[in-house]
Amino acid sequence: MTDSLGYNLAQSDKYLKEIDVVIMWVDDSFDGYQDTLRKYAKDKFDTDPNRTRDNLELLRFCLRSLDMYLPEMRRLYLLTQRPQVPAWLNTDHPDIRIVHHDEIADPAVLPTFNSFSILSHVHMLPELGGNYVYLEDDMMLNRMGLMDALHRGETPLSLFTEVISKNFDQIDLGKESPWNQAMANTNRLLNETYGVKPRNYFMHGPLLFNKRNVENLVSRFAREIAVTRATRFRDGTNIPIEYFYPHAMVEEGLAHRSTKAETARVQGFAGLRNFLPWTWFQLWKMERGDPVCFTLNDDFGPRPNKLVEQMVCRWLNRHYPQKSQFEI
């Protein structure tokens, strides 16, 4: 069943019983990656190693957590830049799909280093199910119950934090990061489409998407999405699907806006910095809250502290000691 704009209105218990998982991943230590990156980069934001390094192998622990805590997972998609594949990954596993950017994106926009551009293509993945969960590679489940936590009854939840986002005309382009510029630009489009109102940032954790509804948004706002896809790095012209989609679904009556308690149930966040006591406390605080999902955000800067890396690796191996079905 669809509405007059083509959005999928039908809800079913398949939301809770079967789900595909999509993860985007990159490792900037792969041969040739840094050369290609520097060829196109224009400023310090474009070469920020916090977004591209794989020094902690967080993807490995993400997959272990899915094995442990997401029995509803039907198929795992790993979306990455050709020819990158983790050396430890069992690519012959029947439930994993390795997809490179050039299999779903227009060659004219490649190579891309823009996560907003890449995520706007995810609904095009071959054989992708009607509903899917998007995880970043620094996210891992802490316990069972993800699918229940992403719904209120059978209706999907759009989960938001309490921080209010800015409109594009409220920011100083010279002081804001490309991330913040893009969020402000998206808020401007939401205001034009649904009316001016304060809007929260989205939760930094697993996001639930309906494939039909993403397709409809991408078609309806084709010009804005085309601009985003053609941008090799994040900038203020972009429309991030991960921010636009949850707000649009609430406005269209296709999802509930989360309460503070519903968001806290899902989101756990620890910023990893070079000061060991800080990072230890962040991990302790996150774990103490017992959220469904942990997010370990790389904030090391250009030179990670080896002692902090070792401490975090011990923490990860303590929580996820067993190899997943996807490891060689």
C-alpha positions as CSV (number, residue, x, y, z in Angstrom):
1,M,0.0,0.0,0.0
2,T,1.3,3.5,-0.9
3,D,0.2,7.1,-0.5
4,S,-0.2,9.6,-3.3
5,L,3.5,10.4,-3.3
6,G,4.4,6.7,-3.6
7,Y,5.7,6.1,0.0
8,N,5.4,2.7,1.4
9,L,2.7,2.7,4.1
10,A,2.5,-1.0,4.7
11,Q,4.0,-2.3,8.0
12,S,4.5,-5.9,8.8
13,D,6.2,-8.1,11.3
14,K,8.9,-8.8,8.7
15,Y,10.5,-5.6,10.0
16,L,11.2,-7.5,13.2
17,K,11.9,-11.0,11.8
18,E,14.3,-10.5,8.9
19,I,16.6,-7.6,8.0
20,D,19.6,-6.9,5.8
21,V,22.6,-5.1,7.2
22,V,24.7,-2.6,5.2
23,I,28.1,-1.4,6.3
24,M,30.4,1.1,4.4
25,W,34.1,0.5,5.0
26,V,37.4,1.9,3.9
27,D,41.0,1.4,4.9
28,D,43.4,4.2,3.9
29,S,46.5,1.9,4.2
30,F,45.5,0.1,1.0
31,D,48.1,0.5,-1.7
32,G,47.3,3.5,-3.9
33,Y,44.6,4.9,-1.7
34,Q,46.5,7.8,-0.2
35,D,47.9,8.8,-3.6
36,T,44.3,8.9,-5.0
37,L,43.0,10.8,-2.0
38,R,45.7,13.5,-2.3
39,K,45.1,13.8,-6.0
40,Y,41.5,15.1,-5.4
41,A,41.7,16.6,-1.8
42,K,41.4,20.3,-1.4
43,D,41.7,21.0,2.3
44,K,42.4,19.4,5.7
45,F,38.9,18.1,6.0
46,D,39.3,16.0,2.9
47,T,42.4,14.2,4.3
48,D,41.2,13.7,7.9
49,P,42.5,10.3,8.9
50,N,39.9,9.9,11.6
51,R,37.4,9.0,8.9
52,T,39.5,6.5,6.8
53,R,42.0,4.6,9.0
54,D,41.3,1.1,10.2
55,N,43.9,0.9,13.0
56,L,41.6,-0.9,15.5
57,E,39.9,-3.2,12.9
58,L,36.6,-2.1,14.3
59,L,34.8,-3.8,11.4
60,R,35.9,-7.2,12.6
61,F,34.3,-6.6,16.0
62,C,31.2,-5.1,14.4
63,L,30.7,-8.4,12.6
64,R,31.3,-10.4,15.7
65,S,28.7,-8.4,17.5
66,L,26.2,-9.0,14.7
67,D,26.8,-12.7,15.1
68,M,26.2,-12.5,18.8
69,Y,23.2,-10.2,18.9
70,L,21.3,-9.9,15.6
71,P,19.6,-13.3,14.8
72,E,17.3,-11.4,12.5
73,M,20.1,-10.6,10.0
74,R,19.4,-12.1,6.6
75,R,22.3,-10.9,4.6
76,L,25.3,-8.6,5.2
77,Y,26.5,-6.1,2.6
78,L,29.9,-4.5,2.7
79,L,30.2,-1.5,0.5
80,T,33.7,-0.3,-0.3
81,Q,36.1,1.2,-2.8
82,R,37.6,-1.2,-5.4
83,P,39.7,-3.3,-4.8
84,Q,39.5,-3.1,-1.0
85,V,38.4,-6.2,0.9
86,P,39.5,-6.9,4.5
87,A,42.2,-9.6,4.4
88,W,40.5,-11.5,7.2
89,L,37.1,-11.6,5.6
90,N,35.6,-14.9,4.4
91,T,34.3,-13.6,1.0
92,D,32.9,-17.0,0.1
93,H,30.3,-16.9,2.9
94,P,26.9,-17.3,1.3
95,D,25.3,-14.5,3.4
96,I,27.8,-11.8,2.6
97,R,27.9,-9.5,-0.4
98,I,31.0,-7.4,-1.2
99,V,30.0,-4.5,-3.4
100,H,32.3,-1.9,-4.7
101,H,31.3,1.6,-5.5
102,D,31.7,1.2,-9.3
103,E,29.0,-1.5,-9.3
104,I,26.2,0.9,-8.3
105,A,27.5,4.4,-8.9
106,D,27.9,6.4,-12.1
107,P,31.6,6.2,-13.2
108,A,31.5,10.0,-13.7
109,V,31.3,10.6,-9.9
110,L,34.1,8.2,-9.0
111,P,36.3,7.9,-7.1
112,T,34.3,9.4,-4.3
113,F,35.4,9.9,-0.7
114,N,32.1,11.4,0.3
115,S,30.1,9.2,2.6
116,F,26.9,11.2,1.9
117,S,27.3,10.3,-1.8
118,I,28.0,6.7,-1.1
119,L,25.0,6.3,1.2
120,S,22.7,7.8,-1.3
121,H,23.4,4.7,-3.5
122,V,22.8,2.0,-0.9
123,H,19.2,1.3,-1.9
124,M,20.6,0.2,-5.3
125,L,22.5,-2.7,-3.9
126,P,21.6,-5.9,-5.7
127,E,19.0,-8.2,-4.1
128,L,18.8,-5.8,-1.1
129,G,15.7,-6.5,1.0
130,G,12.8,-4.2,1.5
131,N,14.1,-3.1,4.9
132,Y,17.7,-2.7,5.9
133,V,19.8,-1.4,8.8
134,Y,22.8,0.8,8.1
135,L,25.7,0.6,10.4
136,E,29.0,2.5,10.3
137,D,32.0,0.3,10.7
138,D,32.7,1.8,14.2
139,M,29.4,0.5,15.5
140,M,28.8,-2.8,17.3
141,L,25.9,-4.3,19.1
142,N,26.1,-4.7,22.9
143,R,23.1,-6.9,23.5
144,M,20.0,-8.4,21.9
145,G,17.0,-6.3,20.9
146,L,18.1,-4.0,18.1
147,M,15.0,-4.5,15.9
148,D,12.6,-4.0,18.9
149,A,14.5,-0.9,19.9
150,L,14.2,0.6,16.3
151,H,10.4,0.3,16.5
152,R,7.5,1.5,18.5
153,G,5.1,-1.5,18.1
154,E,5.4,-2.3,14.4
155,T,6.0,1.3,13.4
156,P,9.6,2.4,12.7
157,L,11.3,4.9,15.0
158,S,13.3,7.9,13.8
159,L,15.8,8.4,16.6
160,F,17.1,11.8,17.3
161,T,19.5,13.4,19.8
162,E,18.5,16.5,21.8
163,V,20.9,18.9,20.0
164,I,19.1,21.3,17.6
165,S,20.5,21.6,14.1
166,K,21.1,24.9,12.4
167,N,19.7,26.3,9.1
168,F,22.2,27.1,6.4
169,D,21.6,30.9,6.8
170,Q,22.6,30.6,10.4
171,I,26.1,29.3,10.0
172,D,29.5,30.8,9.2
173,L,30.8,28.8,6.2
174,G,34.3,29.7,7.1
175,K,34.0,28.3,10.6
176,E,31.8,25.2,10.2
177,S,33.0,21.8,9.0
178,P,31.7,20.3,5.8
179,W,29.6,17.9,8.0
180,N,27.8,20.8,9.7
181,Q,27.4,22.7,6.5
182,A,25.7,19.7,4.9
183,M,23.4,19.3,7.9
184,A,22.4,22.9,7.7
185,N,21.7,22.7,4.0
186,T,19.5,19.7,4.6
187,N,17.6,21.5,7.3
188,R,17.0,24.3,4.8
189,L,15.5,21.8,2.3
190,L,13.3,20.3,5.1
191,N,12.1,23.7,6.0
192,E,11.2,24.5,2.4
193,T,9.4,21.1,2.0
194,Y,7.7,20.6,5.4
195,G,7.7,24.1,7.0
196,V,10.1,25.9,9.3
197,K,10.6,24.3,12.7
198,P,13.5,23.3,15.0
199,R,14.9,19.9,14.2
200,N,17.2,17.6,16.1
201,Y,20.3,15.9,14.9
202,F,20.0,12.2,14.2
203,M,21.2,9.5,16.5
204,H,24.8,8.3,16.0
205,G,23.9,4.6,15.8
206,P,22.1,2.1,13.6
207,L,19.6,3.6,11.2
208,L,16.6,1.7,9.8
209,F,15.6,2.3,6.2
210,N,12.8,1.2,4.0
211,K,14.1,0.7,0.4
212,R,10.9,1.9,-1.3
213,N,10.7,5.0,0.7
214,V,14.4,5.8,0.1
215,E,13.8,5.3,-3.6
216,N,10.9,7.7,-3.5
217,L,12.9,10.4,-1.7
218,V,15.8,10.1,-4.1
219,S,13.4,10.4,-7.1
220,R,11.5,13.3,-5.6
221,F,14.6,15.3,-4.8
222,A,16.6,14.1,-7.7
223,R,18.4,17.4,-8.3
224,E,19.7,17.7,-4.8
225,I,20.8,14.1,-4.7
226,A,22.6,14.4,-8.0
227,V,24.6,17.4,-6.6
228,T,25.5,15.3,-3.5
229,R,26.6,12.3,-5.6
230,A,28.8,14.5,-7.8
231,T,30.7,15.9,-4.9
232,R,33.8,13.8,-4.2
233,F,34.1,15.1,-0.6
234,R,31.5,16.4,1.8
235,D,30.5,20.0,1.5
236,G,27.7,22.5,2.1
237,T,25.8,21.5,-1.1
238,N,25.2,18.0,0.1
239,I,21.9,16.4,1.3
240,P,22.9,13.5,3.7
241,I,20.3,10.8,3.5
242,E,21.0,9.7,7.1
243,Y,19.7,13.1,8.2
244,F,17.1,13.8,5.5
245,Y,15.4,10.4,5.5
246,P,14.5,10.1,9.3
247,H,13.0,13.6,9.4
248,A,11.1,13.1,6.1
249,M,9.6,9.9,7.4
250,V,8.3,11.6,10.5
251,E,6.9,14.4,8.5
252,E,5.2,12.0,6.1
253,G,3.6,10.1,9.0
254,L,5.7,6.9,8.3
255,A,7.7,6.9,11.5
256,H,7.6,8.1,15.1
257,R,10.0,10.6,16.5
258,S,11.9,9.0,19.3
259,T,11.7,10.0,22.9
260,K,14.9,10.7,24.9
261,A,14.6,7.3,26.6
262,E,14.1,5.5,23.2
263,T,17.2,7.2,21.8
264,A,19.3,6.4,25.0
265,R,18.2,2.8,24.8
266,V,19.9,2.4,21.4
267,Q,22.8,4.9,21.3
268,G,26.1,4.4,23.2
269,F,28.9,6.7,22.2
270,A,32.6,6.9,23.2
271,G,35.1,9.3,21.7
272,L,38.5,7.8,21.4
273,R,41.3,10.3,22.1
274,N,45.0,10.1,22.8
275,F,44.6,10.9,26.5
276,L,44.2,7.5,28.1
277,P,42.1,8.4,31.2
278,W,39.6,10.2,29.0
279,T,39.1,7.3,26.6
280,W,39.0,4.8,29.5
281,F,36.3,6.9,31.2
282,Q,34.3,7.2,27.9
283,L,34.3,3.4,27.5
284,W,33.3,2.9,31.1
285,K,30.5,5.5,30.9
286,M,29.2,4.0,27.7
287,E,29.2,0.5,29.0
288,R,27.5,1.5,32.2
289,G,24.5,2.8,30.3
290,D,24.0,-0.7,28.7
291,P,22.8,0.6,25.3
292,V,21.9,-1.8,22.5
293,C,24.7,-0.4,20.4
294,F,28.2,0.9,21.0
295,T,29.9,3.5,18.8
296,L,33.6,4.0,19.1
297,N,34.4,7.3,17.3
298,D,38.0,7.8,16.1
299,D,39.1,11.2,17.5
300,F,42.8,10.4,17.7
301,G,44.0,13.0,15.2
302,P,47.0,12.3,12.9
303,R,49.0,10.3,15.4
304,P,47.1,7.8,17.6
305,N,48.6,7.0,21.0
306,K,49.8,3.4,20.9
307,L,49.0,2.8,24.6
308,V,45.4,4.0,24.1
309,E,45.1,1.8,21.0
310,Q,46.2,-1.2,23.0
311,M,43.8,-0.5,25.8
312,V,40.9,-0.2,23.4
313,C,41.9,-3.4,21.6
314,R,41.8,-5.2,25.0
315,W,38.4,-3.8,25.6
316,L,37.1,-5.0,22.2
317,N,38.5,-8.5,22.6
318,R,37.0,-8.8,26.1
319,H,33.6,-7.9,24.7
320,Y,33.8,-9.9,21.4
321,P,36.3,-12.7,21.9
322,Q,34.9,-15.2,19.4
323,K,35.5,-15.1,15.6
324,S,32.4,-14.4,13.6
325,Q,31.1,-16.6,10.8
326,F,32.5,-14.0,8.4
327,E,36.1,-14.4,9.5
328,I,38.6,-16.7,7.8
